[in-house]
Amino acid sequence: MSDERTYIVTYDISDSKRWRRIFKTMHGFGEWIQLSVFQCRLSRRRRVELETKLRELIKAGDDHVLMIDVGPANKTEIAVMSIGKTFSAIERKAIVI
């Protein structure tokens, strides 16, 4: 049984240089949804890795990151209403390296 959970990670970073570093970091953990919003499927270990990296990159008191736990990844049906541009759901697929 997988311990992956679905998270929505969103951030408000006051410095553009830090924002770019966080944006690049997030690409290694999830799928980009829009400007400062990512959808991530993370095991407990990967969630801790992400949280640790984000804590190292942000400036406490100036920056803000939210990690919203949506629920177990294999049981969560994310319903998104998109106004404006078309939203494409993120599909789970294996990546062979």
N, C-alpha and C positions, 0 to 999 in steps of 0.2 A: 504494500500500500504506500502510495506516494505521500510525502509530507509537504508537498508544494502547496503554497497558498497564493492567491492572487492579490496583488497590491496595486493601488494607484498612488504614484509618487508625484507630488507637485512641489514646486519650490519658487521662492521669491528671493532673489539674490541681489544685493545692492551694488555690487561691483561687477562690471562686464567681464573682466578677466576671470574672476572666480566663477561667474555664471558659465562661461565657456568650458572651464575645467569640469564643472559638475555635469554639464550637458554631455561632454565626451565620456565621462565616467558612467553616466546612466545608460548610454548605448551598450555598454557591456553587461547590463543587468536586465534590460527590458526593451520594450517596443515604444518608440516615440509616438505619442498621440497628437500632441500639439505643443506649442512653444515651450512651456515648462512643465509638461505633464507626460508621464510615462506609465504604461501598464506593465507590470512585472509578475512573472511566475517564479517564486523563490522558495527554495527549501529553507529550513531554519538556519542552516549554516550560511547560505548565500545572503539571507536577510541580514544576518549579523555582519557579514563582510561588507555589504552595501552601507549599512548604518555606520560602521567604523570608518569607511572611506569618506562618507558625507561629513561626519563629525570632524575629520581631519581637514576637509576643504572649506567648510563654511566659517564665517566669522560670527561667533555667538553674540547675540544682541543686535546684529545688523541684518542677518540672513534668517530665512525661515524655510524649513522643509517639513512637509506633511507626508507621512506614510500611512495610507488608509488600507487596512486589512479588509478585503472584500469577502474572504472566505476560502475554503478548500478549493484549489485550482481544478480538480477533477469533478467538482459538484457545482461550481459557480457558473451561472449563465449571466453574463454581464449584459444588461439592457442599456443601450446608449441612445439618447435622442439627440440628433444633430440638427442644428439650425444653421443654414448657410451652406458651407461646403459639405460634401458627401463624406460620411464616416465609414471606414472599412474595418470590420472586426478583425482582430489579430488571431490567426490560426496557429495552433500548436503543431510544430513540425520538427523533426529531427534534423540536426545539422552535423554532418560528418566532416571532421577536420583531418 
